[in-house]
Amino acid sequence: MPEERYIQVILPLLLDWEPYYSLPEGVESLVAGSRVRVVFASRHYVGVVSVAKAKPSGVDVGKVRPIEGVETGLPCVSESELRFWREIADYYLCPVGMVYKVAYPSLKTEGELVESRQVERLRKREEALAIKLEKARPSNRERYRSQLEAVRAELRGESVPVQAGSGIELSPKQQRAEREISAAFERGKTALLDGVTGSGKTEIYLKMAAECLQKGKSVLYLVPEIALSRQLEERIREHFPGMLTYHSRLTASRRSAVASTLRKGGANLVLGTRSALFLPFKELGLIIVDEEHDRSYKQDSPSPRYNAREAAIMLAGIHGANVLLGSATPSLESLYNANKELFVKVDLKERFYKADDAEIEIIDTVAERRKKGMHGALSFRLIKLIGSCLESGKQAVLLRSRRSYAPAVQCTECGYIPRCPSCNVSLSLHKGQNGAPDRLLCHSATCEKCGASLQPLGFGTQRVEEDVRECFPTARVARLDSDSTGEDVGTIKSFERGDIDILIGTQIVTKGFDFGNVALVAVIQADNVLGLQDFRADERALQLLEQFRGRCGRRGASGQFVIQTREPSHPVFRCLKENDNASALTENMLAERQAFSYPPFTRLIHVDIHDSNEKRLYSLSQALAAELSACGMSGVTLVGPYAPSHEFSGGEYCRQIRLMLPRNRMLRQNKALLLDAVRRFETARRYTGHISLDVDPA
């Protein structure tokens, strides 16, 4: 058979090679990116042609099977998409087929209707805009009319061309920052906008987006959380009525509709979470990564374990687009890149309404308990401050980093602490709602060992909510955590309208929400954000607390930030209290990272080995570590194998090997040697499927 009758195909499987197929008679030659139906290992798949004219090498052409057919009903994958997939696979040491699986997940129902909640939301917005249009002044009527047309078009399932934003006004400080960002783009550099909370970074993003759209190019605006994208969506639609949204909670048909719109070309603005990076952009001109420090940008599992911040820079390089990273607390990796002049750092250190940062008060809970100054999770001092906040007509937000009623329970008689049989983590107590029974969940009201009662240990968000309701029986209280999934949009909306007085939540409440009436934010048991066995613990704690402080006093009014802790002298708390900025602590953290050869001064890779047999895991993890040590990598430090924090998960034991690779010209070669060594080990030991690689772990 002639050479042009063979192709190579990417399959959505954990394969480190791309199988060959032949084209049967009657099928014309294909192009790279075509979708074809094939059989592999007796199962049917839809694959993507990676090489359209392949010369089979190292295989018996007599055993090459023909394709089943060409999938004409599915869109062709573009050259830029294929190139992006390969860059992701190469950097994160994973098969390109796993990237394909993420980019084009199998759809459950192609003809799925739009979610009823989404339709209801659009109906309400249509009614509200119709009323606004009827009552609007002549100068505002055109704006409301275009917004109303966009909503009605979305209800009809039509796409609306994105119009360049109007009415975006910048202050002199914001204009200076915009000029510096534009200058960085002209030099081909990534811009890092380091702006304090409330400084107006969003307005700068929108202004830069409008300029890009006017040039006929698309914009991708990334946010770390779905809940955050939903609040931001309406704010952006005020300026860009035809904006598209993309995240995992949209129906399959709506995600397909967004992809279809982008394939048609033209200037589009897409607001999305990390998965939006894999959309089929054509004329991409700008990628905005808001809250670039956020851990949610890192895909932990399954493969590819990519970081959306780094992937955004890869995607921009393919399209010749600009990248704008933004945060009030930039990651040390981004600050390092700015110091090395790989990024251009732009400072915006003045709040838009010129308000001061929230006043910080640290409450020593050990001292308070000694003098009986606590009511459950709340100190009497905090109760007084919340009361004053409510009396003045303001709102309060309380952060507790653990959901549930109590993070663990203990038997009052024998001391037994129930643990999950799948991961060995202590079970959390979740109080039943509306008469439902209490539950012990992983993340029974009696001891399984002796039958005695179980006593809660510590405070989760449910317990904090209970204490707050006891102290403020007339206040309107709500909770926002992963236990209340599905209610997050309604809760955020209610709080934004002022229908809720006190909002209690996990780390989601620290994200970039813009609540204008919040005067007090408080952290319950702040020590939990520090107690991580991780070299990034202090950095993450500082980022979390600085972000949370920015949730109050956002309209020029003063705010108050309360930290309840057993360790008031901790450097992170002292930095927030005394220095009023994070620069000194940041410099210290960078110096420590350099002294111990941690990122960003090195590249970190975790090799995770999983096995249901603990003895076999111990033996093979030791053997793998020895093989990696001898595989020829240059200047690499190897630690382990050791038991990580998740040493027993999903019914399997885990051991981890940590590799620290120098940031030099040998990096790519070292990663290739590592990958080859792991593949040889899997083949020789018949151990495929037990080893995973995590490049730049979060």
C-alpha positions as CSV (number, residue, x, y, z in Angstrom):
1,M,0.0,0.0,0.0
2,P,1.4,3.5,-0.9
3,E,2.8,5.6,1.9
4,E,0.0,8.2,1.7
5,R,-2.5,5.5,2.6
6,Y,-1.1,5.2,6.2
7,I,-1.9,7.6,9.1
8,Q,-1.0,7.9,12.8
9,V,-3.8,8.5,15.2
10,I,-4.1,10.0,18.7
11,L,-6.4,8.0,20.9
12,P,-7.8,9.1,24.3
13,L,-5.8,6.5,26.1
14,L,-2.7,6.3,28.3
15,L,-0.4,5.4,25.4
16,D,3.1,6.7,24.9
17,W,2.9,6.0,21.2
18,E,0.5,6.7,18.3
19,P,-0.8,3.6,16.5
20,Y,-0.7,3.3,12.7
21,Y,-3.9,2.7,10.6
22,S,-4.5,2.4,6.9
23,L,-7.1,4.0,4.7
24,P,-9.5,1.6,3.0
25,E,-10.5,1.9,-0.6
26,G,-12.9,4.7,-1.2
27,V,-11.5,6.9,1.6
28,E,-9.6,9.9,0.2
29,S,-6.4,11.0,1.9
30,L,-7.0,12.9,5.2
31,V,-5.4,15.9,6.8
32,A,-4.0,16.1,10.3
33,G,-6.7,16.9,12.7
34,S,-9.4,14.8,11.0
35,R,-11.5,12.6,13.3
36,V,-11.7,8.9,12.5
37,R,-13.3,5.9,14.0
38,V,-10.9,3.0,14.8
39,V,-10.7,-0.2,16.8
40,F,-7.9,-0.5,19.4
41,A,-7.6,-3.6,21.7
42,S,-11.1,-4.7,20.5
43,R,-12.7,-1.4,21.6
44,H,-14.0,1.4,19.4
45,Y,-12.7,4.9,19.7
46,V,-12.8,8.2,17.9
47,G,-9.3,9.4,17.3
48,V,-7.5,12.4,15.8
49,V,-5.2,12.0,12.8
50,S,-1.8,13.3,13.9
51,V,0.2,12.4,10.8
52,A,-1.8,12.2,7.6
53,K,0.9,10.6,5.4
54,A,2.8,8.2,7.7
55,K,5.5,5.8,6.9
56,P,5.1,2.8,9.3
57,S,8.4,2.3,11.1
58,G,9.2,-0.7,13.3
59,V,5.8,-2.3,12.7
60,D,4.6,-5.1,10.5
61,V,2.4,-3.4,7.9
62,G,0.5,-6.6,7.4
63,K,-0.9,-6.1,10.9
64,V,-1.9,-2.5,10.5
65,R,-5.7,-2.3,10.6
66,P,-7.8,0.0,8.4
67,I,-9.9,2.7,10.0
68,E,-13.6,2.0,10.5
69,G,-14.5,5.3,8.9
70,V,-14.2,9.1,8.9
71,E,-16.2,10.9,11.6
72,T,-17.7,13.7,9.4
73,G,-20.1,14.8,12.1
74,L,-17.4,15.9,14.5
75,P,-15.2,19.0,14.0
76,C,-11.7,18.8,12.7
77,V,-8.9,19.6,15.2
78,S,-6.9,22.6,14.2
79,E,-3.1,22.7,13.8
80,S,-2.7,25.1,16.7
81,E,-4.7,22.8,18.9
82,L,-2.5,19.8,18.0
83,R,0.6,21.9,18.7
84,F,-0.7,23.0,22.1
85,W,-1.5,19.4,23.0
86,R,2.0,18.3,22.2
87,E,3.5,21.1,24.2
88,I,1.4,20.2,27.2
89,A,2.3,16.6,26.9
90,D,5.9,17.3,26.5
91,Y,6.2,19.6,29.5
92,Y,4.0,17.6,31.9
93,L,5.5,14.2,30.8
94,C,2.2,12.7,29.8
95,P,0.8,11.0,26.7
96,V,-0.7,13.3,24.2
97,G,-3.8,11.1,24.2
98,M,-4.6,12.2,27.8
99,V,-4.5,15.8,26.7
100,Y,-6.9,15.0,23.8
101,K,-9.2,13.3,26.4
102,V,-9.3,16.6,28.4
103,A,-9.7,18.8,25.4
104,Y,-12.5,16.7,23.8
105,P,-14.3,14.8,26.6
106,S,-16.9,12.3,25.5
107,L,-20.3,13.9,25.5
108,K,-23.1,12.1,27.4
109,T,-25.9,13.5,25.3
110,E,-25.2,15.5,22.2
111,G,-28.8,16.9,22.1
112,E,-28.9,18.0,25.7
113,L,-31.1,20.9,26.4
114,V,-30.0,24.1,28.2
115,E,-30.2,23.7,32.0
116,S,-33.5,25.0,33.4
117,R,-31.7,27.1,36.0
118,Q,-29.7,28.9,33.3
119,V,-32.8,29.5,31.3
120,E,-34.6,30.9,34.4
121,R,-31.7,33.2,35.1
122,L,-31.8,34.5,31.5
123,R,-35.6,35.0,31.7
124,K,-35.2,37.1,34.9
125,R,-32.4,39.1,33.3
126,E,-34.5,39.7,30.2
127,E,-37.4,41.1,32.4
128,A,-35.0,43.3,34.4
129,L,-33.4,44.8,31.3
130,A,-36.7,45.4,29.6
131,I,-37.8,47.4,32.7
132,K,-34.5,49.3,32.7
133,L,-34.8,50.1,29.0
134,E,-38.3,51.4,29.5
135,K,-37.2,53.8,32.3
136,A,-33.7,54.6,31.0
137,R,-32.5,58.0,30.0
138,P,-31.9,58.5,26.3
139,S,-28.1,58.3,26.8
140,N,-28.4,54.8,28.4
141,R,-31.0,53.3,26.1
142,E,-28.6,52.0,23.5
143,R,-26.6,50.2,26.1
144,Y,-29.6,48.5,27.7
145,R,-31.0,47.7,24.2
146,S,-27.9,45.8,23.2
147,Q,-27.8,43.9,26.4
148,L,-31.4,42.9,26.0
149,E,-30.8,41.7,22.5
150,A,-27.8,39.6,23.6
151,V,-29.9,37.9,26.4
152,R,-32.8,37.2,23.9
153,A,-30.3,35.8,21.4
154,E,-28.8,33.5,24.0
155,L,-32.3,32.3,24.9
156,R,-32.8,31.5,21.2
157,G,-29.4,29.6,21.2
158,E,-27.8,32.2,18.9
159,S,-24.3,33.7,19.3
160,V,-23.9,37.4,19.5
161,P,-20.8,39.3,18.2
162,V,-18.9,40.8,21.0
163,Q,-18.9,44.5,20.9
164,A,-15.9,46.4,22.3
165,G,-16.6,47.5,25.8
166,S,-18.1,50.9,26.5
167,G,-18.2,52.9,29.6
168,I,-14.9,51.6,31.1
169,E,-13.3,54.5,32.9
170,L,-9.9,54.3,34.5
171,S,-8.3,56.5,37.2
172,P,-4.9,58.1,36.6
173,K,-3.2,55.3,38.5
174,Q,-5.0,52.7,36.5
175,Q,-4.2,54.5,33.2
176,R,-0.5,54.5,34.2
177,A,-0.7,50.7,34.9
178,E,-2.4,50.2,31.5
179,R,0.4,52.1,29.7
180,E,3.0,50.0,31.4
181,I,1.2,46.8,30.5
182,S,0.9,47.9,26.9
183,A,4.7,48.7,26.8
184,A,5.4,45.2,28.1
185,F,3.3,43.7,25.4
186,E,5.2,45.7,22.8
187,R,8.4,44.1,24.1
188,G,6.8,40.6,23.8
189,K,6.8,40.1,27.6
190,T,4.2,38.7,29.9
191,A,2.8,41.4,32.2
192,L,2.3,40.7,35.9
193,L,-0.2,43.2,37.5
194,D,0.5,43.3,41.2
195,G,-2.5,45.3,42.5
196,V,-3.8,45.5,46.0
197,T,-7.4,44.3,46.6
198,G,-9.9,46.9,45.6
199,S,-7.4,48.7,43.3
200,G,-9.5,48.1,40.2
201,K,-7.6,45.4,38.4
202,T,-10.8,44.2,36.7
203,E,-11.3,47.5,35.0
204,I,-7.8,47.3,33.6
205,Y,-8.5,43.8,32.4
206,L,-11.7,44.9,30.6
207,K,-10.0,47.9,29.1
208,M,-7.2,45.7,27.7
209,A,-9.8,43.3,26.4
210,A,-11.7,46.0,24.7
211,E,-8.6,47.2,22.9
212,C,-7.8,43.6,21.7
213,L,-11.4,43.0,20.5
214,Q,-11.3,46.3,18.5
215,K,-8.3,44.8,16.6
216,G,-10.5,41.8,15.7
217,K,-8.9,39.3,18.0
218,S,-10.3,37.1,20.7
219,V,-9.7,37.3,24.5
220,L,-9.6,34.5,27.1
221,Y,-10.3,35.7,30.6
222,L,-9.4,32.9,33.1
223,V,-10.7,32.8,36.7
224,P,-9.9,30.0,39.2
225,E,-13.4,29.1,40.4
226,I,-16.8,28.6,38.8
227,A,-18.6,30.6,41.6
228,L,-16.3,33.5,40.9
229,S,-16.9,33.4,37.2
230,R,-20.7,33.6,37.8
231,Q,-20.5,36.8,39.8
232,L,-18.0,38.3,37.4
233,E,-20.1,37.3,34.4
234,E,-22.9,39.9,34.9
235,R,-20.3,42.6,35.6
236,I,-18.6,41.9,32.4
237,R,-21.8,41.7,30.4
238,E,-22.5,45.3,31.3
239,H,-19.7,46.1,28.9
240,F,-19.6,43.1,26.6
241,P,-23.2,41.7,26.1
242,G,-22.0,39.0,23.7
243,M,-19.5,37.5,26.1
244,L,-19.2,33.7,26.2
245,T,-18.8,31.6,29.4
246,Y,-17.1,28.2,29.6
247,H,-16.8,25.9,32.6
248,S,-17.5,22.3,33.7
249,R,-21.0,22.9,35.1
250,L,-22.4,23.9,31.7
251,T,-24.3,21.3,29.8
252,A,-22.4,19.4,27.1
253,S,-24.5,21.1,24.4
254,R,-23.7,24.6,25.8
255,R,-20.0,23.8,25.9
256,S,-20.2,22.5,22.3
257,A,-22.0,25.7,21.3
258,V,-19.1,27.8,22.7
259,A,-16.6,25.8,20.8
260,S,-18.6,26.0,17.6
261,T,-18.7,29.8,17.9
262,L,-15.0,30.0,18.3
263,R,-14.3,27.8,15.3
264,K,-16.2,30.3,13.1
265,G,-13.6,32.9,13.9
266,G,-14.1,36.6,14.7
267,A,-13.4,38.5,17.9
268,N,-14.9,36.8,21.0
269,L,-14.5,37.3,24.7
270,V,-14.5,34.0,26.7
271,L,-14.8,34.0,30.5
272,G,-13.8,30.5,31.8
273,T,-12.0,28.3,34.2
274,R,-8.8,26.3,33.3
275,S,-10.5,23.9,30.9
276,A,-11.3,26.9,28.6
277,L,-7.6,26.8,27.5
278,F,-8.5,23.8,25.3
279,L,-11.1,25.6,23.3
280,P,-10.5,25.9,19.5
281,F,-9.4,29.6,19.3
282,K,-8.5,31.0,15.9
283,E,-7.5,34.6,16.4
284,L,-6.4,34.7,20.0
285,G,-4.9,38.1,21.0
286,L,-4.9,38.2,24.8
287,I,-5.1,35.8,27.8
288,I,-5.9,37.3,31.2
289,V,-5.2,35.1,34.2
290,D,-6.9,36.6,37.2
291,E,-5.8,35.6,40.7
292,E,-2.8,33.9,39.0
293,H,-1.5,32.6,42.4
294,D,-4.6,30.4,43.0
295,R,-4.1,26.7,43.5
296,S,-7.3,25.9,41.6
297,Y,-5.4,26.6,38.4
298,K,-3.4,23.4,39.0
299,Q,-5.0,20.1,37.7
300,D,-4.1,17.5,40.3
301,S,-5.7,14.4,38.7
302,P,-6.1,12.9,36.3
303,S,-3.3,13.5,33.7
304,P,-2.4,15.9,32.3
305,R,-1.5,17.6,35.7
306,Y,-1.1,21.0,34.2
307,N,-1.0,24.5,35.7
308,A,-3.3,26.8,33.8
309,R,-1.0,29.8,34.4
310,E,1.9,28.1,32.6
311,A,-0.3,26.5,30.0
312,A,-1.7,30.0,29.2
313,I,1.8,31.2,28.4
314,M,2.3,28.2,26.1
315,L,-1.0,28.8,24.3
316,A,-0.2,32.5,23.9
317,G,3.1,31.6,22.3
318,I,1.4,29.4,19.7
319,H,-1.1,32.2,18.8
320,G,1.3,35.1,19.2
321,A,-1.0,36.5,21.9
322,N,-0.2,38.6,25.0
323,V,-0.5,37.4,28.5
324,L,-1.7,39.5,31.5
325,L,-1.3,37.9,34.9
326,G,-3.0,39.6,37.9
327,S,-3.1,39.2,41.6
328,A,-3.0,41.1,44.9
329,T,-0.6,38.4,46.2
330,P,1.5,37.1,43.2
331,S,3.0,33.7,43.5
332,L,6.7,33.5,44.3
333,E,7.2,31.8,40.9
334,S,5.8,34.9,39.1
335,L,7.8,37.3,41.3
336,Y,11.0,35.2,40.5
337,N,10.2,35.5,36.8
338,A,9.7,39.3,37.2
339,N,13.1,39.5,39.0
340,K,14.7,37.6,36.1
341,E,13.0,40.0,33.6
342,L,11.0,37.2,32.0
343,F,7.9,39.1,33.2
344,V,7.3,42.8,33.5
345,K,5.9,43.6,36.9
346,V,3.4,46.5,37.1
347,D,2.4,47.8,40.5
348,L,-1.0,49.2,41.4
349,K,-0.8,49.9,45.2
350,E,-3.7,52.3,45.7
351,R,-7.3,51.3,46.2
352,F,-9.7,52.7,43.6
353,Y,-11.8,54.5,46.3
354,K,-8.6,55.5,48.2
355,A,-9.6,53.6,51.3
356,D,-7.1,52.3,53.7
357,D,-6.5,48.6,54.1
358,A,-8.7,46.9,56.7
359,E,-7.5,47.3,60.3
360,I,-6.2,44.0,61.6
361,E,-6.9,42.7,65.1
362,I,-5.3,39.4,66.3
363,I,-7.1,37.5,69.0
364,D,-5.1,34.9,71.1
365,T,-7.6,32.1,71.6
366,V,-5.4,30.3,74.1
367,A,-5.5,33.4,76.4
368,E,-9.2,33.9,75.7
369,R,-10.0,30.3,76.8
370,R,-8.0,30.7,80.0
371,K,-10.2,33.6,81.0
372,K,-13.3,31.9,79.7
373,G,-13.7,34.4,76.9
374,M,-14.9,32.0,74.2
375,H,-18.4,30.9,73.1
376,G,-17.7,27.7,71.1
377,A,-15.6,28.8,68.1
378,L,-16.1,32.5,68.7
379,S,-14.3,34.8,71.1
380,F,-16.3,37.3,73.1
381,R,-14.3,40.1,71.4
382,L,-15.2,38.8,68.0
383,I,-18.9,38.5,69.0
384,K,-18.8,42.1,70.1
385,L,-17.2,43.3,66.8
386,I,-19.8,41.3,64.7
387,G,-22.6,42.9,66.8
388,S,-21.3,46.4,66.1
389,C,-21.0,45.6,62.4
390,L,-24.6,44.4,62.2
391,E,-25.9,47.4,64.2
392,S,-24.3,49.7,61.7
393,G,-26.2,47.9,58.8
394,K,-23.1,46.2,57.5
395,Q,-22.3,42.6,56.6
396,A,-19.7,40.2,58.0
397,V,-17.9,37.2,56.4
398,L,-16.3,34.4,58.6
399,L,-13.7,32.0,57.2
400,R,-13.2,28.5,58.6
401,S,-11.0,26.4,56.3
402,R,-12.7,23.1,57.3
403,R,-16.3,22.2,56.2
404,S,-18.6,19.9,58.2
405,Y,-19.7,20.2,61.8
406,A,-16.4,18.9,63.2
407,P,-13.2,17.7,61.4
408,A,-13.1,14.6,63.5
409,V,-15.0,12.8,66.3
410,Q,-13.7,10.8,69.3
411,C,-15.3,8.1,71.5
412,T,-15.9,9.5,75.0
413,E,-15.2,6.1,76.5
414,C,-12.3,4.4,74.7
415,G,-10.8,7.3,72.8
416,Y,-11.2,5.7,69.3
417,I,-11.2,8.2,66.4
418,P,-13.1,6.8,63.3
419,R,-11.1,6.8,60.1
420,C,-12.1,6.3,56.5
421,P,-11.3,2.8,55.3
422,S,-10.3,4.1,51.8
423,C,-7.9,6.8,52.8
424,N,-7.2,6.5,56.5
425,V,-8.3,10.1,57.2
426,S,-10.4,10.9,60.2
427,L,-14.1,11.0,59.4
428,S,-15.8,14.4,59.7
429,L,-19.1,14.8,61.5
430,H,-21.9,16.4,59.4
431,K,-25.0,17.4,61.3
432,G,-28.3,16.4,59.7
433,Q,-30.4,19.2,58.3
434,N,-34.2,19.4,58.6
435,G,-34.5,16.3,60.7
436,A,-32.0,14.2,58.8
437,P,-29.6,12.0,60.8
438,D,-26.0,13.0,61.6
439,R,-23.4,11.5,59.2
440,L,-19.8,10.6,59.4
441,L,-18.3,11.3,56.0
442,C,-14.8,11.1,54.5
443,H,-12.9,14.2,53.7
444,S,-23.4,6.7,63.4
445,A,-23.7,8.5,66.2
446,T,-22.0,5.8,68.3
447,C,-18.5,4.3,68.5
448,E,-18.1,1.2,66.3
449,K,-15.6,-0.2,68.8
450,C,-17.5,0.0,72.1
451,G,-20.9,1.6,71.3
452,A,-20.3,4.8,73.5
453,S,-21.2,8.3,72.2
454,L,-18.9,10.2,70.0
455,Q,-17.6,13.7,70.9
456,P,-16.9,16.3,68.2
457,L,-13.2,17.5,68.0
458,G,-12.6,21.0,66.6
459,F,-14.9,23.2,64.6
460,G,-16.1,23.0,61.0
461,T,-18.3,25.5,59.1
462,Q,-21.5,23.8,60.3
463,R,-20.4,24.1,63.9
464,V,-19.4,27.8,63.4
465,E,-22.8,28.4,61.8
466,E,-24.5,26.9,64.9
467,D,-22.5,29.1,67.3
468,V,-23.2,32.2,65.2
469,R,-27.0,31.5,65.2
470,E,-26.9,31.1,69.0
471,C,-25.1,34.5,69.4
472,F,-27.2,36.4,66.8
473,P,-30.6,34.7,66.7
474,T,-32.2,37.5,64.6
475,A,-29.4,37.7,62.1
476,R,-29.7,36.2,58.6
477,V,-26.9,33.6,58.4
478,A,-25.8,31.5,55.5
479,R,-23.0,29.0,54.8
480,L,-21.0,28.6,51.6
481,D,-18.8,25.5,51.3
482,S,-18.7,22.3,49.2
483,D,-21.4,20.7,51.3
484,S,-23.7,23.4,49.9
485,T,-22.8,22.8,46.3
486,G,-25.6,23.8,43.9
487,E,-26.7,26.6,46.2
488,D,-23.5,28.7,45.8
489,V,-24.9,31.0,43.1
490,G,-28.1,31.7,45.1
491,T,-26.2,32.3,48.3
492,I,-23.7,34.7,46.6
493,K,-26.6,36.6,45.0
494,S,-28.5,36.9,48.3
495,F,-25.4,38.1,50.1
496,E,-24.7,40.6,47.3
497,R,-28.3,42.0,47.6
498,G,-28.0,42.3,51.3
499,D,-30.4,39.5,52.1
500,I,-27.8,37.8,54.3
501,D,-26.0,39.5,57.2
502,I,-23.3,36.9,58.1
503,L,-21.8,34.6,55.5
504,I,-19.7,31.6,56.8
505,G,-17.6,29.6,54.4
506,T,-14.4,27.8,53.5
507,Q,-11.7,29.2,51.3
508,I,-14.1,30.0,48.5
509,V,-15.2,33.2,50.4
510,T,-11.6,34.5,50.2
511,K,-11.7,34.6,46.3
512,G,-12.1,37.8,44.3
513,F,-15.7,38.5,45.1
514,D,-16.8,42.2,45.1
515,F,-19.2,42.7,48.0
516,G,-19.7,46.4,48.7
517,N,-21.3,46.3,52.1
518,V,-18.9,44.0,54.0
519,A,-17.3,45.8,56.9
520,L,-15.8,42.9,58.8
521,V,-14.1,39.6,57.9
522,A,-12.8,37.1,60.4
523,V,-10.8,33.9,60.4
524,I,-11.8,31.2,62.8
525,Q,-8.9,28.9,63.9
526,A,-6.4,30.6,61.6
527,D,-3.7,28.1,62.6
528,N,-5.2,25.6,60.2
529,V,-4.1,27.6,57.2
530,L,-0.5,27.4,58.5
531,G,-0.3,23.8,59.6
532,L,0.5,22.3,56.3
533,Q,3.5,20.0,55.8
534,D,4.6,21.8,52.7
535,F,7.3,24.3,51.8
536,R,4.7,26.6,50.4
537,A,2.6,26.8,53.6
538,D,3.6,30.3,54.6
539,E,3.2,31.6,51.1
540,R,-0.3,30.2,50.8
541,A,-1.3,31.4,54.2
542,L,-0.2,34.9,53.4
543,Q,-2.0,34.8,50.0
544,L,-5.2,33.5,51.6
545,L,-5.2,36.1,54.4
546,E,-4.3,39.0,52.2
547,Q,-7.0,38.0,49.7
548,F,-9.5,37.7,52.5
549,R,-8.7,41.0,54.0
550,G,-9.5,42.5,50.6
551,R,-13.1,41.3,50.9
552,C,-14.1,44.2,53.2
553,G,-14.0,48.0,52.9
554,R,-14.3,47.9,49.1
555,R,-16.3,51.1,48.6
556,G,-14.2,53.6,50.4
557,A,-15.4,52.7,53.8
558,S,-13.0,51.3,56.5
559,G,-13.0,47.6,57.2
560,Q,-11.9,45.3,60.0
561,F,-10.0,42.1,59.7
562,V,-10.0,39.7,62.7
563,I,-7.7,36.7,63.1
564,Q,-8.4,34.2,65.8
565,T,-5.3,32.1,66.5
566,R,-3.4,30.0,69.0
567,E,-0.1,31.4,67.7
568,P,-0.4,35.2,67.5
569,S,3.4,35.7,67.1
570,H,3.7,33.6,63.9
571,P,5.7,35.5,61.2
572,V,2.7,35.5,58.7
573,F,0.4,37.1,61.3
574,R,3.1,39.5,62.4
575,C,3.8,40.5,58.9
576,L,0.1,41.4,58.3
577,K,-0.2,43.2,61.5
578,E,3.1,45.2,61.7
579,N,4.4,45.6,58.2
580,D,1.1,46.1,56.5
581,N,2.5,44.6,53.4
582,A,4.0,41.3,52.4
583,S,7.3,42.4,50.8
584,A,9.6,41.7,53.7
585,L,8.2,38.2,54.3
586,T,8.2,37.5,50.6
587,E,11.9,38.3,50.4
588,N,12.5,36.0,53.4
589,M,10.5,33.2,51.8
590,L,12.5,33.5,48.5
591,A,15.8,33.4,50.4
592,E,14.7,30.2,52.2
593,R,13.6,28.6,49.0
594,Q,16.9,29.3,47.4
595,A,18.8,28.0,50.4
596,F,17.0,24.7,50.3
597,S,16.9,24.4,46.5
598,Y,13.1,24.6,46.3
599,P,11.1,26.2,43.5
600,P,11.2,28.7,41.9
601,F,15.0,28.1,42.0
602,T,14.6,24.5,40.9
603,R,12.0,22.5,39.0
604,L,10.1,20.0,41.2
605,I,8.7,16.7,40.0
606,H,6.8,14.2,42.1
607,V,6.8,10.5,41.1
608,D,3.8,8.8,42.8
609,I,3.6,5.0,43.1
610,H,0.2,3.5,44.0
611,D,-0.5,-0.1,44.8
612,S,-3.1,-2.1,46.8
613,N,-0.3,-4.4,48.1
614,E,1.8,-2.5,50.7
615,K,4.7,-4.9,50.7
616,R,5.0,-4.9,46.9
617,L,4.7,-1.1,46.9
618,Y,7.6,-0.8,49.4
619,S,9.8,-3.1,47.4
620,L,9.1,-1.6,43.9
621,S,9.2,2.0,45.1
622,Q,12.7,1.4,46.5
623,A,13.7,-0.3,43.2
624,L,12.4,2.6,41.2
625,A,14.2,5.2,43.3
626,A,17.5,3.3,42.7
627,E,16.8,3.1,38.9
628,L,16.1,6.9,38.8
629,S,19.3,7.6,40.7
630,A,21.3,5.7,38.1
631,C,19.5,6.9,34.9
632,G,22.0,9.6,34.1
633,M,20.2,12.8,35.1
634,S,22.6,15.7,35.8
635,G,22.5,17.7,39.0
636,V,19.2,16.2,40.2
637,T,18.5,15.8,43.9
638,L,16.3,12.8,44.7
639,V,14.4,12.4,48.0
640,G,12.5,9.2,48.9
641,P,10.5,7.1,48.5
642,Y,8.5,8.3,51.5
643,A,4.9,8.2,52.6
644,P,3.1,11.5,51.5
645,S,0.2,13.0,53.4
646,H,-2.2,11.0,51.1
647,E,-0.3,7.7,51.8
648,F,-3.6,5.6,51.7
649,S,-6.2,6.8,49.2
650,G,-8.9,5.1,47.1
651,G,-8.1,1.7,48.6
652,E,-4.4,2.0,47.6
653,Y,-1.2,2.8,49.4
654,C,1.1,5.5,48.0
655,R,4.8,6.3,48.1
656,Q,6.3,9.4,46.6
657,I,9.8,10.2,45.2
658,R,10.7,13.9,45.0
659,L,13.1,15.1,42.3
660,M,14.5,18.6,42.3
661,L,15.9,19.5,38.9
662,P,18.2,22.5,38.3
663,R,16.8,25.3,36.1
664,N,19.5,25.1,33.3
665,R,19.9,23.9,29.8
666,M,19.9,20.3,31.0
667,L,16.3,20.6,32.2
668,R,14.7,19.1,29.1
669,Q,17.2,16.3,28.8
670,N,16.8,15.4,32.5
671,K,13.0,15.2,32.1
672,A,13.4,13.0,29.0
673,L,15.8,10.7,30.9
674,L,13.3,10.5,33.8
675,L,10.4,9.6,31.5
676,D,12.5,7.0,29.7
677,A,13.6,5.4,33.0
678,V,10.0,5.2,34.3
679,R,8.8,3.6,31.1
680,R,11.6,1.0,31.1
681,F,10.8,0.2,34.7
682,E,7.0,-0.2,34.0
683,T,7.8,-2.5,31.0
684,A,10.4,-4.6,32.8
685,R,8.4,-5.0,36.0
686,R,5.0,-5.2,34.2
687,Y,3.9,-2.3,36.5
688,T,2.1,-0.1,34.0
689,G,-0.7,2.0,35.6
690,H,0.9,2.3,39.0
691,I,3.2,5.3,38.5
692,S,2.3,8.9,37.8
693,L,4.4,12.0,37.3
694,D,3.4,15.4,38.6
695,V,5.5,18.2,37.1
696,D,5.5,21.4,39.1
697,P,3.2,20.0,41.9
698,A,1.1,22.6,43.7
